Amino acid sequence: MTGYSMIETILRPWRRLASYAACRKGSTAIEYGLIAAGIALAVSVGVFFFGATLRDYFNYFADYLSNPG
């Protein structure tokens, strides 16, 4: 193996990685996935912090509807 072919062998994966990084195909899908993950995280945090309060509110509302007097 000559020096040139050894360098080419070492650089080949890096060039392939650079070509993947330069490719913009699928970037919109990834961006939408990140947006969906952010929304899911926001909903999870909201339920964690306000879950008990919301449960109490809905229980009160349900009791009010079943016993209006």
Secondary structure by P-SEA (a helix, b strand, c coil): ccaaaaaaaaaaaaaaaaaaaacccaaaaaaaaaaaaaaaaaaaaaaaacaaaaaaaaaaaaaaaaccc
